[in-house]
Each structure stands twice: as C-alpha cells, then as structure tokens.
Amino acid sequence: MTPDIMLCGSYDGGVSSILRDLSQLVCFEHGTGSLKLDTIESGHKRVSINLGNKVIDMAPT
C-alpha cells in the first residue's frame, strides 16, 4: 500500500504548511521560540500546549 500524497500533507500548501503557520503565530503572540510541528499538532489535539512555564490555549476563537 502506498500513501496518497494529496491526502498526507506532503504537497505545497498541505497540513505541514498549516502547522508551520500555527507555529509562527504562537511564536509571535506568546514570545516563544520556534515550536516543532509535532508540538503544534499534539497541542492542537489536546487544545493546549504546556511549555513548563507557560500554557498556551489552542482552542479555536
């Protein structure tokens, strides 16, 4: 079985592009360093990112 490239975010403008945009937004709004895409993805699923000294709410507004 081979992955369907159009469904896995491996093309320009895919899921990884959305995660990069979210990472930049969190960085600018909260003064954090660059966050890894897996941190953004798991935080989005949990609706928060816990950085130890700061918890960032990822709930939709």
mmCIF file of the N, C-alpha and C atoms, coordinates in Angstrom:
data_MODEL
# 
_entry.id   MODEL 
# 
loop_
_atom_site.group_PDB 
_atom_site.id 
_atom_site.type_symbol 
_atom_site.label_atom_id 
_atom_site.label_alt_id 
_atom_site.label_comp_id 
_atom_site.label_asym_id 
_atom_site.label_entity_id 
_atom_site.label_seq_id 
_atom_site.pdbx_PDB_ins_code 
_atom_site.Cartn_x 
_atom_site.Cartn_y 
_atom_site.Cartn_z 
_atom_site.occupancy 
_atom_site.B_iso_or_equiv 
_atom_site.pdbx_formal_charge 
_atom_site.auth_seq_id 
_atom_site.auth_comp_id 
_atom_site.auth_asym_id 
_atom_site.auth_atom_id 
_atom_site.pdbx_PDB_model_num 
ATOM 1   N N  . MET A 1 1  ? 0.850   -1.174 0.000  1.00 0.00 ? 1  MET A N  1 
ATOM 2   C CA . MET A 1 1  ? 0.000   0.000  0.000  1.00 0.00 ? 1  MET A CA 1 
ATOM 3   C C  . MET A 1 1  ? 0.895   1.237  0.000  1.00 0.00 ? 1  MET A C  1 
ATOM 4   N N  . THR A 1 2  ? 0.599   2.197  -0.837 1.00 0.00 ? 2  THR A N  1 
ATOM 5   C CA . THR A 1 2  ? 1.370   3.436  -0.901 1.00 0.00 ? 2  THR A CA 1 
ATOM 6   C C  . THR A 1 2  ? 0.506   4.607  -0.444 1.00 0.00 ? 2  THR A C  1 
ATOM 7   N N  . PRO A 1 3  ? 1.126   5.598  0.180  1.00 0.00 ? 3  PRO A N  1 
ATOM 8   C CA . PRO A 1 3  ? 0.342   6.743  0.654  1.00 0.00 ? 3  PRO A CA 1 
ATOM 9   C C  . PRO A 1 3  ? -0.196  7.576  -0.499 1.00 0.00 ? 3  PRO A C  1 
ATOM 10  N N  . ASP A 1 4  ? -1.342  8.154  -0.304 1.00 0.00 ? 4  ASP A N  1 
ATOM 11  C CA . ASP A 1 4  ? -1.908  9.084  -1.266 1.00 0.00 ? 4  ASP A CA 1 
ATOM 12  C C  . ASP A 1 4  ? -1.337  10.458 -0.934 1.00 0.00 ? 4  ASP A C  1 
ATOM 13  N N  . ILE A 1 5  ? -0.388  10.911 -1.756 1.00 0.00 ? 5  ILE A N  1 
ATOM 14  C CA . ILE A 1 5  ? 0.334   12.150 -1.475 1.00 0.00 ? 5  ILE A CA 1 
ATOM 15  C C  . ILE A 1 5  ? -0.607  13.329 -1.281 1.00 0.00 ? 5  ILE A C  1 
ATOM 16  N N  . MET A 1 6  ? -1.691  13.403 -1.993 1.00 0.00 ? 6  MET A N  1 
ATOM 17  C CA . MET A 1 6  ? -2.615  14.528 -1.891 1.00 0.00 ? 6  MET A CA 1 
ATOM 18  C C  . MET A 1 6  ? -3.390  14.529 -0.581 1.00 0.00 ? 6  MET A C  1 
ATOM 19  N N  . LEU A 1 7  ? -3.375  13.432 0.163  1.00 0.00 ? 7  LEU A N  1 
ATOM 20  C CA . LEU A 1 7  ? -4.104  13.365 1.424  1.00 0.00 ? 7  LEU A CA 1 
ATOM 21  C C  . LEU A 1 7  ? -3.192  13.401 2.652  1.00 0.00 ? 7  LEU A C  1 
ATOM 22  N N  . CYS A 1 8  ? -1.876  13.368 2.460  1.00 0.00 ? 8  CYS A N  1 
ATOM 23  C CA . CYS A 1 8  ? -0.986  13.249 3.611  1.00 0.00 ? 8  CYS A CA 1 
ATOM 24  C C  . CYS A 1 8  ? -0.239  14.526 3.957  1.00 0.00 ? 8  CYS A C  1 
ATOM 25  N N  . GLY A 1 9  ? -0.540  15.619 3.301  1.00 0.00 ? 9  GLY A N  1 
ATOM 26  C CA . GLY A 1 9  ? 0.114   16.875 3.636  1.00 0.00 ? 9  GLY A CA 1 
ATOM 27  C C  . GLY A 1 9  ? 1.503   17.019 3.053  1.00 0.00 ? 9  GLY A C  1 
ATOM 28  N N  . SER A 1 10 ? 1.865   16.174 2.109  1.00 0.00 ? 10 SER A N  1 
ATOM 29  C CA . SER A 1 10 ? 3.210   16.213 1.546  1.00 0.00 ? 10 SER A CA 1 
ATOM 30  C C  . SER A 1 10 ? 3.308   17.073 0.292  1.00 0.00 ? 10 SER A C  1 
ATOM 31  N N  . TYR A 1 11 ? 2.338   17.890 0.042  1.00 0.00 ? 11 TYR A N  1 
ATOM 32  C CA . TYR A 1 11 ? 2.396   18.776 -1.110 1.00 0.00 ? 11 TYR A CA 1 
ATOM 33  C C  . TYR A 1 11 ? 2.339   20.218 -0.632 1.00 0.00 ? 11 TYR A C  1 
ATOM 34  N N  . ASP A 1 12 ? 2.772   21.129 -1.454 1.00 0.00 ? 12 ASP A N  1 
ATOM 35  C CA . ASP A 1 12 ? 2.804   22.540 -1.103 1.00 0.00 ? 12 ASP A CA 1 
ATOM 36  C C  . ASP A 1 12 ? 1.422   23.014 -0.700 1.00 0.00 ? 12 ASP A C  1 
ATOM 37  N N  . GLY A 1 13 ? 1.341   23.622 0.470  1.00 0.00 ? 13 GLY A N  1 
ATOM 38  C CA . GLY A 1 13 ? 0.052   24.103 0.956  1.00 0.00 ? 13 GLY A CA 1 
ATOM 39  C C  . GLY A 1 13 ? -0.705  23.062 1.750  1.00 0.00 ? 13 GLY A C  1 
ATOM 40  N N  . GLY A 1 14 ? -0.074  21.947 2.077  1.00 0.00 ? 14 GLY A N  1 
ATOM 41  C CA . GLY A 1 14 ? -0.738  20.874 2.814  1.00 0.00 ? 14 GLY A CA 1 
ATOM 42  C C  . GLY A 1 14 ? -0.743  21.110 4.311  1.00 0.00 ? 14 GLY A C  1 
ATOM 43  N N  . VAL A 1 15 ? -0.945  20.029 5.046  1.00 0.00 ? 15 VAL A N  1 
ATOM 44  C CA . VAL A 1 15 ? -1.051  20.082 6.506  1.00 0.00 ? 15 VAL A CA 1 
ATOM 45  C C  . VAL A 1 15 ? 0.198   20.686 7.135  1.00 0.00 ? 15 VAL A C  1 
ATOM 46  N N  . SER A 1 16 ? 1.377   20.338 6.643  1.00 0.00 ? 16 SER A N  1 
ATOM 47  C CA . SER A 1 16 ? 2.607   20.883 7.231  1.00 0.00 ? 16 SER A CA 1 
ATOM 48  C C  . SER A 1 16 ? 2.662   22.399 7.089  1.00 0.00 ? 16 SER A C  1 
ATOM 49  N N  . SER A 1 17 ? 2.109   22.932 6.020  1.00 0.00 ? 17 SER A N  1 
ATOM 50  C CA . SER A 1 17 ? 2.056   24.381 5.830  1.00 0.00 ? 17 SER A CA 1 
ATOM 51  C C  . SER A 1 17 ? 1.164   25.034 6.880  1.00 0.00 ? 17 SER A C  1 
ATOM 52  N N  . ILE A 1 18 ? 0.058   24.407 7.203  1.00 0.00 ? 18 ILE A N  1 
ATOM 53  C CA . ILE A 1 18 ? -0.854  24.920 8.232  1.00 0.00 ? 18 ILE A CA 1 
ATOM 54  C C  . ILE A 1 18 ? -0.174  24.881 9.594  1.00 0.00 ? 18 ILE A C  1 
ATOM 55  N N  . LEU A 1 19 ? 0.518   23.779 9.889  1.00 0.00 ? 19 LEU A N  1 
ATOM 56  C CA . LEU A 1 19 ? 1.216   23.651 11.167 1.00 0.00 ? 19 LEU A CA 1 
ATOM 57  C C  . LEU A 1 19 ? 2.341   24.681 11.291 1.00 0.00 ? 19 LEU A C  1 
ATOM 58  N N  . ARG A 1 20 ? 3.060   24.950 10.194 1.00 0.00 ? 20 ARG A N  1 
ATOM 59  C CA . ARG A 1 20 ? 4.106   25.981 10.217 1.00 0.00 ? 20 ARG A CA 1 
ATOM 60  C C  . ARG A 1 20 ? 3.495   27.347 10.510 1.00 0.00 ? 20 ARG A C  1 
ATOM 61  N N  . ASP A 1 21 ? 2.356   27.655 9.889  1.00 0.00 ? 21 ASP A N  1 
ATOM 62  C CA . ASP A 1 21 ? 1.686   28.938 10.137 1.00 0.00 ? 21 ASP A CA 1 
ATOM 63  C C  . ASP A 1 21 ? 1.248   29.057 11.591 1.00 0.00 ? 21 ASP A C  1 
ATOM 64  N N  . LEU A 1 22 ? 0.707   27.966 12.150 1.00 0.00 ? 22 LEU A N  1 
ATOM 65  C CA . LEU A 1 22 ? 0.313   27.976 13.562 1.00 0.00 ? 22 LEU A CA 1 
ATOM 66  C C  . LEU A 1 22 ? 1.524   28.173 14.471 1.00 0.00 ? 22 LEU A C  1 
ATOM 67  N N  . SER A 1 23 ? 2.628   27.529 14.140 1.00 0.00 ? 23 SER A N  1 
ATOM 68  C CA . SER A 1 23 ? 3.846   27.654 14.927 1.00 0.00 ? 23 SER A CA 1 
ATOM 69  C C  . SER A 1 23 ? 4.327   29.105 14.932 1.00 0.00 ? 23 SER A C  1 
ATOM 70  N N  . GLN A 1 24 ? 4.315   29.752 13.786 1.00 0.00 ? 24 GLN A N  1 
ATOM 71  C CA . GLN A 1 24 ? 4.730   31.152 13.705 1.00 0.00 ? 24 GLN A CA 1 
ATOM 72  C C  . GLN A 1 24 ? 3.789   32.052 14.493 1.00 0.00 ? 24 GLN A C  1 
ATOM 73  N N  . LEU A 1 25 ? 2.499   31.790 14.411 1.00 0.00 ? 25 LEU A N  1 
ATOM 74  C CA . LEU A 1 25 ? 1.522   32.598 15.129 1.00 0.00 ? 25 LEU A CA 1 
ATOM 75  C C  . LEU A 1 25 ? 1.728   32.485 16.645 1.00 0.00 ? 25 LEU A C  1 
ATOM 76  N N  . VAL A 1 26 ? 1.920   31.268 17.127 1.00 0.00 ? 26 VAL A N  1 
ATOM 77  C CA . VAL A 1 26 ? 2.159   31.056 18.560 1.00 0.00 ? 26 VAL A CA 1 
ATOM 78  C C  . VAL A 1 26 ? 3.450   31.761 18.972 1.00 0.00 ? 26 VAL A C  1 
ATOM 79  N N  . CYS A 1 27 ? 4.479   31.654 18.159 1.00 0.00 ? 27 CYS A N  1 
ATOM 80  C CA . CYS A 1 27 ? 5.764   32.297 18.449 1.00 0.00 ? 27 CYS A CA 1 
ATOM 81  C C  . CYS A 1 27 ? 5.603   33.808 18.569 1.00 0.00 ? 27 CYS A C  1 
ATOM 82  N N  . PHE A 1 28 ? 4.908   34.429 17.643 1.00 0.00 ? 28 PHE A N  1 
ATOM 83  C CA . PHE A 1 28 ? 4.735   35.879 17.655 1.00 0.00 ? 28 PHE A CA 1 
ATOM 84  C C  . PHE A 1 28 ? 3.835   36.344 18.794 1.00 0.00 ? 28 PHE A C  1 
ATOM 85  N N  . GLU A 1 29 ? 2.752   35.624 19.046 1.00 0.00 ? 29 GLU A N  1 
ATOM 86  C CA . GLU A 1 29 ? 1.788   36.052 20.057 1.00 0.00 ? 29 GLU A CA 1 
ATOM 87  C C  . GLU A 1 29 ? 2.250   35.804 21.482 1.00 0.00 ? 29 GLU A C  1 
ATOM 88  N N  . HIS A 1 30 ? 3.083   34.776 21.692 1.00 0.00 ? 30 HIS A N  1 
ATOM 89  C CA . HIS A 1 30 ? 3.445   34.385 23.056 1.00 0.00 ? 30 HIS A CA 1 
ATOM 90  C C  . HIS A 1 30 ? 4.929   34.524 23.358 1.00 0.00 ? 30 HIS A C  1 
ATOM 91  N N  . GLY A 1 31 ? 5.703   34.982 22.403 1.00 0.00 ? 31 GLY A N  1 
ATOM 92  C CA . GLY A 1 31 ? 7.127   35.198 22.645 1.00 0.00 ? 31 GLY A CA 1 
ATOM 93  C C  . GLY A 1 31 ? 7.919   33.923 22.864 1.00 0.00 ? 31 GLY A C  1 
ATOM 94  N N  . THR A 1 32 ? 7.408   32.825 22.361 1.00 0.00 ? 32 THR A N  1 
ATOM 95  C CA . THR A 1 32 ? 8.141   31.561 22.481 1.00 0.00 ? 32 THR A CA 1 
ATOM 96  C C  . THR A 1 32 ? 9.117   31.441 21.326 1.00 0.00 ? 32 THR A C  1 
ATOM 97  N N  . GLY A 1 33 ? 10.032  30.534 21.453 1.00 0.00 ? 33 GLY A N  1 
ATOM 98  C CA . GLY A 1 33 ? 10.898  30.224 20.325 1.00 0.00 ? 33 GLY A CA 1 
ATOM 99  C C  . GLY A 1 33 ? 10.104  29.417 19.308 1.00 0.00 ? 33 GLY A C  1 
ATOM 100 N N  . SER A 1 34 ? 10.746  29.056 18.254 1.00 0.00 ? 34 SER A N  1 
ATOM 101 C CA . SER A 1 34 ? 10.091  28.243 17.237 1.00 0.00 ? 34 SER A CA 1 
ATOM 102 C C  . SER A 1 34 ? 9.695   26.893 17.832 1.00 0.00 ? 34 SER A C  1 
ATOM 103 N N  . LEU A 1 35 ? 8.455   26.501 17.617 1.00 0.00 ? 35 LEU A N  1 
ATOM 104 C CA . LEU A 1 35 ? 7.969   25.221 18.134 1.00 0.00 ? 35 LEU A CA 1 
ATOM 105 C C  . LEU A 1 35 ? 7.988   24.175 17.029 1.00 0.00 ? 35 LEU A C  1 
ATOM 106 N N  . LYS A 1 36 ? 8.299   22.950 17.401 1.00 0.00 ? 36 LYS A N  1 
ATOM 107 C CA . LYS A 1 36 ? 8.307   21.850 16.434 1.00 0.00 ? 36 LYS A CA 1 
ATOM 108 C C  . LYS A 1 36 ? 6.883   21.569 15.969 1.00 0.00 ? 36 LYS A C  1 
ATOM 109 N N  . LEU A 1 37 ? 6.762   21.075 14.745 1.00 0.00 ? 37 LEU A N  1 
ATOM 110 C CA . LEU A 1 37 ? 5.439   20.817 14.184 1.00 0.00 ? 37 LEU A CA 1 
ATOM 111 C C  . LEU A 1 37 ? 4.680   19.757 14.973 1.00 0.00 ? 37 LEU A C  1 
ATOM 112 N N  . ASP A 1 38 ? 5.386   18.765 15.517 1.00 0.00 ? 38 ASP A N  1 
ATOM 113 C CA . ASP A 1 38 ? 4.694   17.744 16.304 1.00 0.00 ? 38 ASP A CA 1 
ATOM 114 C C  . ASP A 1 38 ? 4.163   18.320 17.612 1.00 0.00 ? 38 ASP A C  1 
ATOM 115 N N  . THR A 1 39 ? 4.849   19.334 18.164 1.00 0.00 ? 39 THR A N  1 
ATOM 116 C CA . THR A 1 39 ? 4.351   20.014 19.362 1.00 0.00 ? 39 THR A CA 1 
ATOM 117 C C  . THR A 1 39 ? 3.068   20.765 19.044 1.00 0.00 ? 39 THR A C  1 
ATOM 118 N N  . ILE A 1 40 ? 3.047   21.444 17.912 1.00 0.00 ? 40 ILE A N  1 
ATOM 119 C CA . ILE A 1 40 ? 1.852   22.175 17.482 1.00 0.00 ? 40 ILE A CA 1 
ATOM 120 C C  . ILE A 1 40 ? 0.705   21.211 17.221 1.00 0.00 ? 40 ILE A C  1 
ATOM 121 N N  . GLU A 1 41 ? 0.989   20.111 16.529 1.00 0.00 ? 41 GLU A N  1 
ATOM 122 C CA . GLU A 1 41 ? -0.058  19.140 16.206 1.00 0.00 ? 41 GLU A CA 1 
ATOM 123 C C  . GLU A 1 41 ? -0.648  18.506 17.467 1.00 0.00 ? 41 GLU A C  1 
ATOM 124 N N  . SER A 1 42 ? 0.201   18.084 18.392 1.00 0.00 ? 42 SER A N  1 
ATOM 125 C CA . SER A 1 42 ? -0.318  17.460 19.613 1.00 0.00 ? 42 SER A CA 1 
ATOM 126 C C  . SER A 1 42 ? -1.033  18.485 20.490 1.00 0.00 ? 42 SER A C  1 
ATOM 127 N N  . GLY A 1 43 ? -0.537  19.721 20.524 1.00 0.00 ? 43 GLY A N  1 
ATOM 128 C CA . GLY A 1 43 ? -1.209  20.780 21.272 1.00 0.00 ? 43 GLY A CA 1 
ATOM 129 C C  . GLY A 1 43 ? -2.570  21.120 20.696 1.00 0.00 ? 43 GLY A C  1 
ATOM 130 N N  . HIS A 1 44 ? -2.659  21.052 19.387 1.00 0.00 ? 44 HIS A N  1 
ATOM 131 C CA . HIS A 1 44 ? -3.945  21.308 18.726 1.00 0.00 ? 44 HIS A CA 1 
ATOM 132 C C  . HIS A 1 44 ? -4.951  20.215 19.091 1.00 0.00 ? 44 HIS A C  1 
ATOM 133 N N  . LYS A 1 45 ? -4.498  18.982 19.150 1.00 0.00 ? 45 LYS A N  1 
ATOM 134 C CA . LYS A 1 45 ? -5.384  17.872 19.518 1.00 0.00 ? 45 LYS A CA 1 
ATOM 135 C C  . LYS A 1 45 ? -5.819  17.971 20.983 1.00 0.00 ? 45 LYS A C  1 
ATOM 136 N N  . ARG A 1 46 ? -4.885  18.380 21.868 1.00 0.00 ? 46 ARG A N  1 
ATOM 137 C CA . ARG A 1 46 ? -5.188  18.499 23.301 1.00 0.00 ? 46 ARG A CA 1 
ATOM 138 C C  . ARG A 1 46 ? -5.826  19.837 23.660 1.00 0.00 ? 46 ARG A C  1 
ATOM 139 N N  . VAL A 1 47 ? -5.815  20.786 22.737 1.00 0.00 ? 47 VAL A N  1 
ATOM 140 C CA . VAL A 1 47 ? -6.352  22.140 22.880 1.00 0.00 ? 47 VAL A CA 1 
ATOM 141 C C  . VAL A 1 47 ? -5.469  23.015 23.778 1.00 0.00 ? 47 VAL A C  1 
ATOM 142 N N  . SER A 1 48 ? -4.256  22.585 24.078 1.00 0.00 ? 48 SER A N  1 
ATOM 143 C CA . SER A 1 48 ? -3.312  23.432 24.811 1.00 0.00 ? 48 SER A CA 1 
ATOM 144 C C  . SER A 1 48 ? -1.896  22.908 24.605 1.00 0.00 ? 48 SER A C  1 
ATOM 145 N N  . ILE A 1 49 ? -0.941  23.826 24.767 1.00 0.00 ? 49 ILE A N  1 
ATOM 146 C CA . ILE A 1 49 ? 0.476   23.470 24.722 1.00 0.00 ? 49 ILE A CA 1 
ATOM 147 C C  . ILE A 1 49 ? 1.073   23.858 26.063 1.00 0.00 ? 49 ILE A C  1 
ATOM 148 N N  . ASN A 1 50 ? 1.660   22.895 26.734 1.00 0.00 ? 50 ASN A N  1 
ATOM 149 C CA . ASN A 1 50 ? 2.285   23.142 28.027 1.00 0.00 ? 50 ASN A CA 1 
ATOM 150 C C  . ASN A 1 50 ? 3.793   23.241 27.817 1.00 0.00 ? 50 ASN A C  1 
ATOM 151 N N  . LEU A 1 51 ? 4.336   24.448 28.038 1.00 0.00 ? 51 LEU A N  1 
ATOM 152 C CA . LEU A 1 51 ? 5.763   24.675 27.852 1.00 0.00 ? 51 LEU A CA 1 
ATOM 153 C C  . LEU A 1 51 ? 6.525   24.653 29.172 1.00 0.00 ? 51 LEU A C  1 
ATOM 154 N N  . GLY A 1 52 ? 5.875   24.185 30.225 1.00 0.00 ? 52 GLY A N  1 
ATOM 155 C CA . GLY A 1 52 ? 6.507   24.140 31.536 1.00 0.00 ? 52 GLY A CA 1 
ATOM 156 C C  . GLY A 1 52 ? 6.240   25.406 32.322 1.00 0.00 ? 52 GLY A C  1 
ATOM 157 N N  . ASN A 1 53 ? 6.679   26.535 31.791 1.00 0.00 ? 53 ASN A N  1 
ATOM 158 C CA . ASN A 1 53 ? 6.451   27.817 32.472 1.00 0.00 ? 53 ASN A CA 1 
ATOM 159 C C  . ASN A 1 53 ? 5.251   28.571 31.904 1.00 0.00 ? 53 ASN A C  1 
ATOM 160 N N  . LYS A 1 54 ? 4.642   28.047 30.878 1.00 0.00 ? 54 LYS A N  1 
ATOM 161 C CA . LYS A 1 54 ? 3.523   28.709 30.216 1.00 0.00 ? 54 LYS A CA 1 
ATOM 162 C C  . LYS A 1 54 ? 2.630   27.665 29.548 1.00 0.00 ? 54 LYS A C  1 
ATOM 163 N N  . VAL A 1 55 ? 1.314   27.856 29.670 1.00 0.00 ? 55 VAL A N  1 
ATOM 164 C CA . VAL A 1 55 ? 0.357   27.005 28.983 1.00 0.00 ? 55 VAL A CA 1 
ATOM 165 C C  . VAL A 1 55 ? -0.350  27.860 27.948 1.00 0.00 ? 55 VAL A C  1 
ATOM 166 N N  . ILE A 1 56 ? -0.328  27.422 26.700 1.00 0.00 ? 56 ILE A N  1 
ATOM 167 C CA . ILE A 1 56 ? -0.920  28.176 25.603 1.00 0.00 ? 56 ILE A CA 1 
ATOM 168 C C  . ILE A 1 56 ? -2.217  27.510 25.189 1.00 0.00 ? 56 ILE A C  1 
ATOM 169 N N  . ASP A 1 57 ? -3.301  28.269 25.229 1.00 0.00 ? 57 ASP A N  1 
ATOM 170 C CA . ASP A 1 57 ? -4.614  27.779 24.829 1.00 0.00 ? 57 ASP A CA 1 
ATOM 171 C C  . ASP A 1 57 ? -4.682  27.696 23.303 1.00 0.00 ? 57 ASP A C  1 
ATOM 172 N N  . MET A 1 58 ? -4.985  26.526 22.787 1.00 0.00 ? 58 MET A N  1 
ATOM 173 C CA . MET A 1 58 ? -5.078  26.318 21.343 1.00 0.00 ? 58 MET A CA 1 
ATOM 174 C C  . MET A 1 58 ? -6.519  26.160 20.868 1.00 0.00 ? 58 MET A C  1 
ATOM 175 N N  . ALA A 1 59 ? -7.485  26.476 21.745 1.00 0.00 ? 59 ALA A N  1 
ATOM 176 C CA . ALA A 1 59 ? -8.891  26.353 21.359 1.00 0.00 ? 59 ALA A CA 1 
ATOM 177 C C  . ALA A 1 59 ? -9.223  27.369 20.275 1.00 0.00 ? 59 ALA A C  1 
ATOM 178 N N  . PRO A 1 60 ? -10.094 27.003 19.356 1.00 0.00 ? 60 PRO A N  1 
ATOM 179 C CA . PRO A 1 60 ? -10.485 27.952 18.315 1.00 0.00 ? 60 PRO A CA 1 
ATOM 180 C C  . PRO A 1 60 ? -11.203 29.166 18.934 1.00 0.00 ? 60 PRO A C  1 
ATOM 181 N N  . THR A 1 61 ? -11.012 30.300 18.306 1.00 0.00 ? 61 THR A N  1 
ATOM 182 C CA . THR A 1 61 ? -11.670 31.510 18.819 1.00 0.00 ? 61 THR A CA 1 
ATOM 183 C C  . THR A 1 61 ? -12.855 31.892 17.988 1.00 0.00 ? 61 THR A C  1 
# 
